[in-house]
């Protein structure tokens, strides 16, 4: 079984990742693909919650995952954020 971390991101990212998850689910139901999906925040969505673009905990999950799927990040709301 593969562990997949979904980092949907911002803007259109969550919409795109929702559709990607539907495809993964289809392969699970029709082709026996066995995966464990986990979701977390990145980009502006993470900044709104954690005041950083990616938390240490999310980075640890990403390093441990077999696959990381990253959606689009950014948007006007976060154009002037100091990520340093």
PDB file of N, CA, C and O in Angstrom:
ATOM      1  N   UNK A   1       0.845  -1.175   0.000  1.00  0.00           N
ATOM      2  CA  UNK A   1       0.000   0.000   0.000  1.00  0.00           C
ATOM      3  C   UNK A   1       0.891   1.239   0.000  1.00  0.00           C
ATOM      4  O   UNK A   1       1.853   1.335   0.762  1.00  0.00           O
ATOM      5  N   UNK A   2       0.551   2.171  -0.862  1.00  0.00           N
ATOM      6  CA  UNK A   2       1.283   3.427  -0.961  1.00  0.00           C
ATOM      7  C   UNK A   2       0.585   4.495  -0.120  1.00  0.00           C
ATOM      8  O   UNK A   2      -0.642   4.553  -0.056  1.00  0.00           O
ATOM      9  N   UNK A   3       1.386   5.326   0.514  1.00  0.00           N
ATOM     10  CA  UNK A   3       0.873   6.462   1.276  1.00  0.00           C
ATOM     11  C   UNK A   3       1.006   7.718   0.425  1.00  0.00           C
ATOM     12  O   UNK A   3       2.102   8.086   0.002  1.00  0.00           O
ATOM     13  N   UNK A   4      -0.128   8.370   0.182  1.00  0.00           N
ATOM     14  CA  UNK A   4      -0.161   9.572  -0.640  1.00  0.00           C
ATOM     15  C   UNK A   4      -0.582  10.745   0.231  1.00  0.00           C
ATOM     16  O   UNK A   4      -1.615  10.703   0.900  1.00  0.00           O
ATOM     17  N   UNK A   5       0.234  11.791   0.212  1.00  0.00           N
ATOM     18  CA  UNK A   5      -0.098  13.026   0.916  1.00  0.00           C
ATOM     19  C   UNK A   5      -0.622  14.024  -0.105  1.00  0.00           C
ATOM     20  O   UNK A   5       0.061  14.352  -1.075  1.00  0.00           O
ATOM     21  N   UNK A   6      -1.829  14.498   0.121  1.00  0.00           N
ATOM     22  CA  UNK A   6      -2.461  15.481  -0.747  1.00  0.00           C
ATOM     23  C   UNK A   6      -2.301  16.857  -0.108  1.00  0.00           C
ATOM     24  O   UNK A   6      -2.821  17.114   0.977  1.00  0.00           O
ATOM     25  N   UNK A   7      -1.578  17.733  -0.791  1.00  0.00           N
ATOM     26  CA  UNK A   7      -1.435  19.123  -0.364  1.00  0.00           C
ATOM     27  C   UNK A   7      -2.160  19.962  -1.410  1.00  0.00           C
ATOM     28  O   UNK A   7      -1.576  20.344  -2.424  1.00  0.00           O
ATOM     29  N   UNK A   8      -3.423  20.243  -1.157  1.00  0.00           N
ATOM     30  CA  UNK A   8      -4.286  20.844  -2.176  1.00  0.00           C
ATOM     31  C   UNK A   8      -3.903  22.273  -2.532  1.00  0.00           C
ATOM     32  O   UNK A   8      -4.109  22.701  -3.668  1.00  0.00           O
ATOM     33  N   UNK A   9      -3.351  23.013  -1.585  1.00  0.00           N
ATOM     34  CA  UNK A   9      -2.945  24.385  -1.879  1.00  0.00           C
ATOM     35  C   UNK A   9      -4.098  25.362  -1.824  1.00  0.00           C
ATOM     36  O   UNK A   9      -5.008  25.228  -1.006  1.00  0.00           O
ATOM     37  N   UNK A  10      -4.050  26.352  -2.709  1.00  0.00           N
ATOM     38  CA  UNK A  10      -4.995  27.471  -2.690  1.00  0.00           C
ATOM     39  C   UNK A  10      -5.640  27.631  -4.067  1.00  0.00           C
ATOM     40  O   UNK A  10      -5.347  26.894  -5.009  1.00  0.00           O
ATOM     41  N   UNK A  11      -6.526  28.621  -4.145  1.00  0.00           N
ATOM     42  CA  UNK A  11      -7.134  28.943  -5.431  1.00  0.00           C
ATOM     43  C   UNK A  11      -7.794  27.726  -6.050  1.00  0.00           C
ATOM     44  O   UNK A  11      -8.677  27.116  -5.447  1.00  0.00           O
ATOM     45  N   UNK A  12      -7.370  27.376  -7.248  1.00  0.00           N
ATOM     46  CA  UNK A  12      -7.937  26.229  -7.957  1.00  0.00           C
ATOM     47  C   UNK A  12      -7.369  24.898  -7.454  1.00  0.00           C
ATOM     48  O   UNK A  12      -7.897  23.837  -7.787  1.00  0.00           O
ATOM     49  N   UNK A  13      -6.302  24.947  -6.658  1.00  0.00           N
ATOM     50  CA  UNK A  13      -5.652  23.730  -6.171  1.00  0.00           C
ATOM     51  C   UNK A  13      -6.592  22.726  -5.522  1.00  0.00           C
ATOM     52  O   UNK A  13      -6.584  21.557  -5.908  1.00  0.00           O
ATOM     53  N   UNK A  14      -7.414  23.143  -4.539  1.00  0.00           N
ATOM     54  CA  UNK A  14      -8.318  22.183  -3.912  1.00  0.00           C
ATOM     55  C   UNK A  14      -9.303  21.544  -4.895  1.00  0.00           C
ATOM     56  O   UNK A  14      -9.615  20.359  -4.780  1.00  0.00           O
ATOM     57  N   UNK A  15      -9.787  22.324  -5.854  1.00  0.00           N
ATOM     58  CA  UNK A  15     -10.718  21.782  -6.853  1.00  0.00           C
ATOM     59  C   UNK A  15     -10.029  20.716  -7.707  1.00  0.00           C
ATOM     60  O   UNK A  15     -10.604  19.659  -7.971  1.00  0.00           O
ATOM     61  N   UNK A  16      -8.814  20.993  -8.131  1.00  0.00           N
ATOM     62  CA  UNK A  16      -8.062  20.041  -8.952  1.00  0.00           C
ATOM     63  C   UNK A  16      -7.741  18.784  -8.146  1.00  0.00           C
ATOM     64  O   UNK A  16      -7.875  17.671  -8.653  1.00  0.00           O
ATOM     65  N   UNK A  17      -7.322  18.957  -6.901  1.00  0.00           N
ATOM     66  CA  UNK A  17      -6.967  17.802  -6.075  1.00  0.00           C
ATOM     67  C   UNK A  17      -8.182  16.945  -5.741  1.00  0.00           C
ATOM     68  O   UNK A  17      -8.061  15.726  -5.620  1.00  0.00           O
ATOM     69  N   UNK A  18      -9.359  17.568  -5.589  1.00  0.00           N
ATOM     70  CA  UNK A  18     -10.591  16.788  -5.377  1.00  0.00           C
ATOM     71  C   UNK A  18     -10.820  15.837  -6.545  1.00  0.00           C
ATOM     72  O   UNK A  18     -11.159  14.670  -6.345  1.00  0.00           O
ATOM     73  N   UNK A  19     -10.636  16.337  -7.762  1.00  0.00           N
ATOM     74  CA  UNK A  19     -10.824  15.496  -8.944  1.00  0.00           C
ATOM     75  C   UNK A  19      -9.743  14.415  -9.024  1.00  0.00           C
ATOM     76  O   UNK A  19     -10.026  13.280  -9.406  1.00  0.00           O
ATOM     77  N   UNK A  20      -8.522  14.761  -8.668  1.00  0.00           N
ATOM     78  CA  UNK A  20      -7.445  13.764  -8.655  1.00  0.00           C
ATOM     79  C   UNK A  20      -7.773  12.652  -7.663  1.00  0.00           C
ATOM     80  O   UNK A  20      -7.532  11.478  -7.946  1.00  0.00           O
ATOM     81  N   UNK A  21      -8.317  13.009  -6.514  1.00  0.00           N
ATOM     82  CA  UNK A  21      -8.696  12.002  -5.513  1.00  0.00           C
ATOM     83  C   UNK A  21      -9.826  11.117  -6.024  1.00  0.00           C
ATOM     84  O   UNK A  21      -9.864   9.925  -5.722  1.00  0.00           O
ATOM     85  N   UNK A  22     -10.739  11.687  -6.789  1.00  0.00           N
ATOM     86  CA  UNK A  22     -11.810  10.875  -7.382  1.00  0.00           C
ATOM     87  C   UNK A  22     -11.226   9.827  -8.330  1.00  0.00           C
ATOM     88  O   UNK A  22     -11.699   8.691  -8.370  1.00  0.00           O
ATOM     89  N   UNK A  23     -10.209  10.206  -9.084  1.00  0.00           N
ATOM     90  CA  UNK A  23      -9.560   9.258 -10.001  1.00  0.00           C
ATOM     91  C   UNK A  23      -8.860   8.163  -9.214  1.00  0.00           C
ATOM     92  O   UNK A  23      -8.967   6.985  -9.555  1.00  0.00           O
ATOM     93  N   UNK A  24      -8.149   8.542  -8.172  1.00  0.00           N
ATOM     94  CA  UNK A  24      -7.476   7.551  -7.323  1.00  0.00           C
ATOM     95  C   UNK A  24      -8.507   6.603  -6.719  1.00  0.00           C
ATOM     96  O   UNK A  24      -8.297   5.390  -6.699  1.00  0.00           O
ATOM     97  N   UNK A  25      -9.623   7.149  -6.225  1.00  0.00           N
ATOM     98  CA  UNK A  25     -10.690   6.311  -5.665  1.00  0.00           C
ATOM     99  C   UNK A  25     -11.240   5.342  -6.708  1.00  0.00           C
ATOM    100  O   UNK A  25     -11.523   4.185  -6.394  1.00  0.00           O
ATOM    101  N   UNK A  26     -11.390   5.809  -7.946  1.00  0.00           N
ATOM    102  CA  UNK A  26     -11.887   4.936  -9.014  1.00  0.00           C
ATOM    103  C   UNK A  26     -10.938   3.766  -9.219  1.00  0.00           C
ATOM    104  O   UNK A  26     -11.373   2.619  -9.322  1.00  0.00           O
ATOM    105  N   UNK A  27      -9.647   4.053  -9.278  1.00  0.00           N
ATOM    106  CA  UNK A  27      -8.677   2.976  -9.457  1.00  0.00           C
ATOM    107  C   UNK A  27      -8.700   2.012  -8.277  1.00  0.00           C
ATOM    108  O   UNK A  27      -8.472   0.815  -8.454  1.00  0.00           O
ATOM    109  N   UNK A  28      -8.971   2.511  -7.089  1.00  0.00           N
ATOM    110  CA  UNK A  28      -9.107   1.629  -5.936  1.00  0.00           C
ATOM    111  C   UNK A  28     -10.304   0.709  -6.069  1.00  0.00           C
ATOM    112  O   UNK A  28     -10.214  -0.483  -5.778  1.00  0.00           O
ATOM    113  N   UNK A  29     -11.428   1.264  -6.509  1.00  0.00           N
ATOM    114  CA  UNK A  29     -12.665   0.492  -6.627  1.00  0.00           C
ATOM    115  C   UNK A  29     -12.673  -0.456  -7.817  1.00  0.00           C
ATOM    116  O   UNK A  29     -13.272  -1.529  -7.740  1.00  0.00           O
ATOM    117  N   UNK A  30     -12.015  -0.080  -8.927  1.00  0.00           N
ATOM    118  CA  UNK A  30     -12.114  -0.858 -10.159  1.00  0.00           C
ATOM    119  C   UNK A  30     -10.849  -1.609 -10.557  1.00  0.00           C
ATOM    120  O   UNK A  30     -10.901  -2.511 -11.392  1.00  0.00           O
ATOM    121  N   UNK A  31      -9.732  -1.248  -9.974  1.00  0.00           N
ATOM    122  CA  UNK A  31      -8.469  -1.883 -10.366  1.00  0.00           C
ATOM    123  C   UNK A  31      -7.655  -2.384  -9.175  1.00  0.00           C
ATOM    124  O   UNK A  31      -6.520  -2.834  -9.336  1.00  0.00           O
ATOM    125  N   UNK A  32      -8.233  -2.305  -7.995  1.00  0.00           N
ATOM    126  CA  UNK A  32      -7.567  -2.848  -6.816  1.00  0.00           C
ATOM    127  C   UNK A  32      -6.395  -2.032  -6.294  1.00  0.00           C
ATOM    128  O   UNK A  32      -5.579  -2.546  -5.529  1.00  0.00           O
ATOM    129  N   UNK A  33      -6.302  -0.783  -6.691  1.00  0.00           N
ATOM    130  CA  UNK A  33      -5.227   0.077  -6.199  1.00  0.00           C
ATOM    131  C   UNK A  33      -5.423   0.307  -4.703  1.00  0.00           C
ATOM    132  O   UNK A  33      -6.484   0.752  -4.267  1.00  0.00           O
ATOM    133  N   UNK A  34      -4.399   0.004  -3.935  1.00  0.00           N
ATOM    134  CA  UNK A  34      -4.476   0.176  -2.488  1.00  0.00           C
ATOM    135  C   UNK A  34      -3.591   1.341  -2.074  1.00  0.00           C
ATOM    136  O   UNK A  34      -2.366   1.281  -2.177  1.00  0.00           O
ATOM    137  N   UNK A  35      -4.231   2.394  -1.607  1.00  0.00           N
ATOM    138  CA  UNK A  35      -3.500   3.585  -1.168  1.00  0.00           C
ATOM    139  C   UNK A  35      -4.116   4.116   0.117  1.00  0.00           C
ATOM    140  O   UNK A  35      -5.285   3.878   0.420  1.00  0.00           O
ATOM    141  N   UNK A  36      -3.305   4.830   0.849  1.00  0.00           N
ATOM    142  CA  UNK A  36      -3.756   5.559   2.023  1.00  0.00           C
ATOM    143  C   UNK A  36      -3.619   7.036   1.698  1.00  0.00           C
ATOM    144  O   UNK A  36      -2.508   7.531   1.509  1.00  0.00           O
ATOM    145  N   UNK A  37      -4.741   7.743   1.630  1.00  0.00           N
ATOM    146  CA  UNK A  37      -4.719   9.172   1.328  1.00  0.00           C
ATOM    147  C   UNK A  37      -4.751   9.971   2.621  1.00  0.00           C
ATOM    148  O   UNK A  37      -5.561   9.712   3.511  1.00  0.00           O
ATOM    149  N   UNK A  38      -3.854  10.947   2.710  1.00  0.00           N
ATOM    150  CA  UNK A  38      -3.851  11.880   3.833  1.00  0.00           C
ATOM    151  C   UNK A  38      -3.818  13.290   3.248  1.00  0.00           C
ATOM    152  O   UNK A  38      -3.182  13.525   2.221  1.00  0.00           O
ATOM    153  N   UNK A  39      -4.490  14.208   3.891  1.00  0.00           N
ATOM    154  CA  UNK A  39      -4.581  15.584   3.408  1.00  0.00           C
ATOM    155  C   UNK A  39      -3.970  16.532   4.432  1.00  0.00           C
ATOM    156  O   UNK A  39      -4.085  16.319   5.639  1.00  0.00           O
ATOM    157  N   UNK A  40      -3.315  17.587   3.931  1.00  0.00           N
ATOM    158  CA  UNK A  40      -2.785  18.621   4.816  1.00  0.00           C
ATOM    159  C   UNK A  40      -2.717  19.938   4.058  1.00  0.00           C
ATOM    160  O   UNK A  40      -3.080  20.011   2.884  1.00  0.00           O
ATOM    161  N   UNK A  41      -2.255  20.965   4.735  1.00  0.00           N
ATOM    162  CA  UNK A  41      -2.250  22.324   4.190  1.00  0.00           C
ATOM    163  C   UNK A  41      -0.877  22.737   3.692  1.00  0.00           C
ATOM    164  O   UNK A  41       0.151  22.315   4.223  1.00  0.00           O
ATOM    165  N   UNK A  42      -0.881  23.579   2.653  1.00  0.00           N
ATOM    166  CA  UNK A  42       0.348  24.168   2.130  1.00  0.00           C
ATOM    167  C   UNK A  42      -0.004  25.519   1.516  1.00  0.00           C
ATOM    168  O   UNK A  42      -1.154  25.766   1.155  1.00  0.00           O
ATOM    169  N   UNK A  43       0.988  26.385   1.403  1.00  0.00           N
ATOM    170  CA  UNK A  43       0.788  27.686   0.766  1.00  0.00           C
ATOM    171  C   UNK A  43      -0.014  28.633   1.634  1.00  0.00           C
ATOM    172  O   UNK A  43       0.117  28.634   2.858  1.00  0.00           O
ATOM    173  N   UNK A  44      -0.841  29.433   0.995  1.00  0.00           N
ATOM    174  CA  UNK A  44      -1.640  30.413   1.719  1.00  0.00           C
ATOM    175  C   UNK A  44      -2.596  29.784   2.715  1.00  0.00           C
ATOM    176  O   UNK A  44      -2.819  30.340   3.791  1.00  0.00           O
ATOM    177  N   UNK A  45      -3.161  28.639   2.378  1.00  0.00           N
ATOM    178  CA  UNK A  45      -4.063  27.951   3.306  1.00  0.00           C
ATOM    179  C   UNK A  45      -3.330  27.594   4.591  1.00  0.00           C
ATOM    180  O   UNK A  45      -3.885  27.733   5.681  1.00  0.00           O
ATOM    181  N   UNK A  46      -2.091  27.138   4.472  1.00  0.00           N
ATOM    182  CA  UNK A  46      -1.278  26.827   5.654  1.00  0.00           C
ATOM    183  C   UNK A  46      -0.902  28.104   6.387  1.00  0.00           C
ATOM    184  O   UNK A  46      -0.895  28.141   7.617  1.00  0.00           O
ATOM    185  N   UNK A  47      -0.589  29.150   5.633  1.00  0.00           N
ATOM    186  CA  UNK A  47      -0.211  30.419   6.257  1.00  0.00           C
ATOM    187  C   UNK A  47      -1.349  30.970   7.114  1.00  0.00           C
ATOM    188  O   UNK A  47      -1.114  31.493   8.203  1.00  0.00           O
ATOM    189  N   UNK A  48      -2.570  30.852   6.626  1.00  0.00           N
ATOM    190  CA  UNK A  48      -3.722  31.341   7.380  1.00  0.00           C
ATOM    191  C   UNK A  48      -3.876  30.626   8.723  1.00  0.00           C
ATOM    192  O   UNK A  48      -4.362  31.218   9.686  1.00  0.00           O
ATOM    193  N   UNK A  49      -3.469  29.369   8.792  1.00  0.00           N
ATOM    194  CA  UNK A  49      -3.611  28.575  10.014  1.00  0.00           C
ATOM    195  C   UNK A  49      -2.344  28.594  10.863  1.00  0.00           C
ATOM    196  O   UNK A  49      -2.410  28.759  12.081  1.00  0.00           O
ATOM    197  N   UNK A  50      -1.185  28.425  10.213  1.00  0.00           N
ATOM    198  CA  UNK A  50       0.080  28.227  10.942  1.00  0.00           C
ATOM    199  C   UNK A  50       1.055  29.400  10.842  1.00  0.00           C
ATOM    200  O   UNK A  50       2.108  29.370  11.477  1.00  0.00           O
ATOM    201  N   UNK A  51       0.733  30.421  10.068  1.00  0.00           N
ATOM    202  CA  UNK A  51       1.619  31.558   9.813  1.00  0.00           C
ATOM    203  C   UNK A  51       2.929  31.132   9.141  1.00  0.00           C
ATOM    204  O   UNK A  51       3.964  31.776   9.316  1.00  0.00           O
ATOM    205  N   UNK A  52       2.872  30.056   8.382  1.00  0.00           N
ATOM    206  CA  UNK A  52       3.999  29.617   7.548  1.00  0.00           C
ATOM    207  C   UNK A  52       3.420  28.843   6.368  1.00  0.00           C
ATOM    208  O   UNK A  52       2.317  28.304   6.450  1.00  0.00           O
ATOM    209  N   UNK A  53       4.174  28.792   5.268  1.00  0.00           N
ATOM    210  CA  UNK A  53       3.669  28.172   4.039  1.00  0.00           C
ATOM    211  C   UNK A  53       3.549  26.656   4.143  1.00  0.00           C
ATOM    212  O   UNK A  53       2.729  26.046   3.457  1.00  0.00           O
ATOM    213  N   UNK A  54       4.363  26.050   5.000  1.00  0.00           N
ATOM    214  CA  UNK A  54       4.260  24.614   5.265  1.00  0.00           C
ATOM    215  C   UNK A  54       4.780  24.381   6.674  1.00  0.00           C
ATOM    216  O   UNK A  54       5.878  24.816   7.020  1.00  0.00           O
ATOM    217  N   UNK A  55       3.994  23.699   7.476  1.00  0.00           N
ATOM    218  CA  UNK A  55       4.392  23.468   8.866  1.00  0.00           C
ATOM    219  C   UNK A  55       5.438  22.358   8.933  1.00  0.00           C
ATOM    220  O   UNK A  55       5.578  21.564   8.003  1.00  0.00           O
ATOM    221  N   UNK A  56       6.163  22.316  10.034  1.00  0.00           N
ATOM    222  CA  UNK A  56       7.140  21.241  10.235  1.00  0.00           C
ATOM    223  C   UNK A  56       6.457  19.878  10.214  1.00  0.00           C
ATOM    224  O   UNK A  56       6.994  18.917   9.664  1.00  0.00           O
ATOM    225  N   UNK A  57       5.271  19.799  10.815  1.00  0.00           N
ATOM    226  CA  UNK A  57       4.539  18.530  10.841  1.00  0.00           C
ATOM    227  C   UNK A  57       4.161  18.082   9.432  1.00  0.00           C
ATOM    228  O   UNK A  57       4.257  16.898   9.108  1.00  0.00           O
ATOM    229  N   UNK A  58       3.733  19.026   8.595  1.00  0.00           N
ATOM    230  CA  UNK A  58       3.387  18.689   7.214  1.00  0.00           C
ATOM    231  C   UNK A  58       4.623  18.262   6.440  1.00  0.00           C
ATOM    232  O   UNK A  58       4.562  17.329   5.640  1.00  0.00           O
ATOM    233  N   UNK A  59       5.739  18.936   6.670  1.00  0.00           N
ATOM    234  CA  UNK A  59       6.987  18.559   6.002  1.00  0.00           C
ATOM    235  C   UNK A  59       7.401  17.143   6.398  1.00  0.00           C
ATOM    236  O   UNK A  59       7.869  16.377   5.556  1.00  0.00           O
ATOM    237  N   UNK A  60       7.234  16.793   7.665  1.00  0.00           N
ATOM    238  CA  UNK A  60       7.551  15.430   8.114  1.00  0.00           C
ATOM    239  C   UNK A  60       6.658  14.411   7.413  1.00  0.00           C
ATOM    240  O   UNK A  60       7.126  13.351   6.998  1.00  0.00           O
ATOM    241  N   UNK A  61       5.372  14.734   7.283  1.00  0.00           N
ATOM    242  CA  UNK A  61       4.455  13.841   6.568  1.00  0.00           C
ATOM    243  C   UNK A  61       4.888  13.680   5.112  1.00  0.00           C
ATOM    244  O   UNK A  61       4.847  12.579   4.561  1.00  0.00           O
ATOM    245  N   UNK A  62       5.302  14.785   4.496  1.00  0.00           N
ATOM    246  CA  UNK A  62       5.728  14.739   3.094  1.00  0.00           C
ATOM    247  C   UNK A  62       6.966  13.865   2.926  1.00  0.00           C
ATOM    248  O   UNK A  62       7.054  13.085   1.978  1.00  0.00           O
ATOM    249  N   UNK A  63       7.906  13.992   3.831  1.00  0.00           N
ATOM    250  CA  UNK A  63       9.132  13.187   3.746  1.00  0.00           C
ATOM    251  C   UNK A  63       8.852  11.705   3.958  1.00  0.00           C
ATOM    252  O   UNK A  63       9.548  10.856   3.401  1.00  0.00           O
ATOM    253  N   UNK A  64       7.840  11.391   4.757  1.00  0.00           N
ATOM    254  CA  UNK A  64       7.501   9.993   5.036  1.00  0.00           C
ATOM    255  C   UNK A  64       6.607   9.374   3.961  1.00  0.00           C
ATOM    256  O   UNK A  64       6.539   8.150   3.847  1.00  0.00           O
ATOM    257  N   UNK A  65       5.925  10.203   3.178  1.00  0.00           N
ATOM    258  CA  UNK A  65       4.980   9.705   2.173  1.00  0.00           C
ATOM    259  C   UNK A  65       5.712   9.079   0.992  1.00  0.00           C
ATOM    260  O   UNK A  65       6.852   9.428   0.685  1.00  0.00           O
ATOM    261  N   UNK A  66       5.025   8.144   0.341  1.00  0.00           N
ATOM    262  CA  UNK A  66       5.544   7.575  -0.902  1.00  0.00           C
ATOM    263  C   UNK A  66       5.339   8.552  -2.058  1.00  0.00           C
ATOM    264  O   UNK A  66       6.158   8.635  -2.973  1.00  0.00           O
ATOM    265  N   UNK A  67       4.237   9.283  -1.998  1.00  0.00           N
ATOM    266  CA  UNK A  67       3.869  10.220  -3.057  1.00  0.00           C
ATOM    267  C   UNK A  67       3.317  11.485  -2.408  1.00  0.00           C
ATOM    268  O   UNK A  67       2.543  11.410  -1.454  1.00  0.00           O
ATOM    269  N   UNK A  68       3.715  12.643  -2.922  1.00  0.00           N
ATOM    270  CA  UNK A  68       3.138  13.916  -2.498  1.00  0.00           C
ATOM    271  C   UNK A  68       2.522  14.558  -3.732  1.00  0.00           C
ATOM    272  O   UNK A  68       3.196  14.771  -4.740  1.00  0.00           O
ATOM    273  N   UNK A  69       1.244  14.861  -3.640  1.00  0.00           N
ATOM    274  CA  UNK A  69       0.556  15.547  -4.729  1.00  0.00           C
ATOM    275  C   UNK A  69       0.326  16.985  -4.290  1.00  0.00           C
ATOM    276  O   UNK A  69      -0.349  17.240  -3.292  1.00  0.00           O
ATOM    277  N   UNK A  70       0.895  17.926  -5.047  1.00  0.00           N
ATOM    278  CA  UNK A  70       0.855  19.340  -4.692  1.00  0.00           C
ATOM    279  C   UNK A  70      -0.023  20.109  -5.665  1.00  0.00           C
ATOM    280  O   UNK A  70       0.221  20.116  -6.871  1.00  0.00           O
ATOM    281  N   UNK A  71      -1.041  20.751  -5.125  1.00  0.00           N
ATOM    282  CA  UNK A  71      -1.910  21.588  -5.934  1.00  0.00           C
ATOM    283  C   UNK A  71      -1.341  22.986  -6.078  1.00  0.00           C
ATOM    284  O   UNK A  71      -0.291  23.304  -5.521  1.00  0.00           O
ATOM    285  N   UNK A  72      -2.037  23.806  -6.820  1.00  0.00           N
ATOM    286  CA  UNK A  72      -1.618  25.192  -7.036  1.00  0.00           C
ATOM    287  C   UNK A  72      -1.603  25.949  -5.713  1.00  0.00           C
ATOM    288  O   UNK A  72      -2.439  25.718  -4.840  1.00  0.00           O
ATOM    289  N   UNK A  73      -0.641  26.855  -5.580  1.00  0.00           N
ATOM    290  CA  UNK A  73      -0.556  27.687  -4.380  1.00  0.00           C
ATOM    291  C   UNK A  73      -0.450  29.152  -4.774  1.00  0.00           C
ATOM    292  O   UNK A  73      -0.030  29.487  -5.882  1.00  0.00           O
ATOM    293  N   UNK A  74      -0.838  30.008  -3.852  1.00  0.00           N
ATOM    294  CA  UNK A  74      -0.711  31.441  -4.064  1.00  0.00           C
ATOM    295  C   UNK A  74      -2.015  32.092  -4.447  1.00  0.00           C
ATOM    296  O   UNK A  74      -3.015  31.431  -4.730  1.00  0.00           O
ATOM    297  N   UNK A  75      -1.974  33.390  -4.446  1.00  0.00           N
ATOM    298  CA  UNK A  75      -3.132  34.191  -4.791  1.00  0.00           C
ATOM    299  C   UNK A  75      -2.944  35.590  -4.246  1.00  0.00           C
ATOM    300  O   UNK A  75      -2.052  35.839  -3.435  1.00  0.00           O
ATOM    301  N   UNK A  76      -3.777  36.487  -4.690  1.00  0.00           N
ATOM    302  CA  UNK A  76      -3.649  37.896  -4.316  1.00  0.00           C
ATOM    303  C   UNK A  76      -3.661  38.098  -2.806  1.00  0.00           C
ATOM    304  O   UNK A  76      -2.985  38.994  -2.300  1.00  0.00           O
ATOM    305  N   UNK A  77      -4.402  37.298  -2.093  1.00  0.00           N
ATOM    306  CA  UNK A  77      -4.500  37.423  -0.638  1.00  0.00           C
ATOM    307  C   UNK A  77      -3.134  37.301   0.034  1.00  0.00           C
ATOM    308  O   UNK A  77      -2.902  37.901   1.083  1.00  0.00           O
ATOM    309  N   UNK A  78      -2.224  36.520  -0.570  1.00  0.00           N
ATOM    310  CA  UNK A  78      -0.929  36.240   0.053  1.00  0.00           C
ATOM    311  C   UNK A  78       0.233  36.875  -0.706  1.00  0.00           C
ATOM    312  O   UNK A  78       1.387  36.525  -0.458  1.00  0.00           O
ATOM    313  N   UNK A  79      -0.045  37.799  -1.622  1.00  0.00           N
ATOM    314  CA  UNK A  79       1.020  38.420  -2.423  1.00  0.00           C
ATOM    315  C   UNK A  79       2.058  39.155  -1.585  1.00  0.00           C
ATOM    316  O   UNK A  79       3.235  39.163  -1.944  1.00  0.00           O
ATOM    317  N   UNK A  80       1.661  39.762  -0.494  1.00  0.00           N
ATOM    318  CA  UNK A  80       2.581  40.575   0.298  1.00  0.00           C
ATOM    319  C   UNK A  80       2.966  39.933   1.625  1.00  0.00           C
ATOM    320  O   UNK A  80       3.421  40.623   2.538  1.00  0.00           O
ATOM    321  N   UNK A  81       2.790  38.632   1.738  1.00  0.00           N
ATOM    322  CA  UNK A  81       3.146  37.920   2.968  1.00  0.00           C
ATOM    323  C   UNK A  81       4.656  37.715   3.006  1.00  0.00           C
ATOM    324  O   UNK A  81       5.268  37.355   2.000  1.00  0.00           O
ATOM    325  N   UNK A  82       5.247  37.946   4.169  1.00  0.00           N
ATOM    326  CA  UNK A  82       6.679  37.702   4.363  1.00  0.00           C
ATOM    327  C   UNK A  82       6.851  36.255   4.816  1.00  0.00           C
ATOM    328  O   UNK A  82       6.624  35.936   5.983  1.00  0.00           O
ATOM    329  N   UNK A  83       7.250  35.384   3.897  1.00  0.00           N
ATOM    330  CA  UNK A  83       7.409  33.965   4.209  1.00  0.00           C
ATOM    331  C   UNK A  83       8.754  33.651   4.849  1.00  0.00           C
ATOM    332  O   UNK A  83       9.012  32.497   5.190  1.00  0.00           O
ATOM    333  N   UNK A  84       9.616  34.645   5.022  1.00  0.00           N
ATOM    334  CA  UNK A  84      10.953  34.404   5.574  1.00  0.00           C
ATOM    335  C   UNK A  84      10.905  33.989   7.021  1.00  0.00           C
ATOM    336  O   UNK A  84      11.947  33.750   7.629  1.00  0.00           O
TER     337      UNK A  84
END
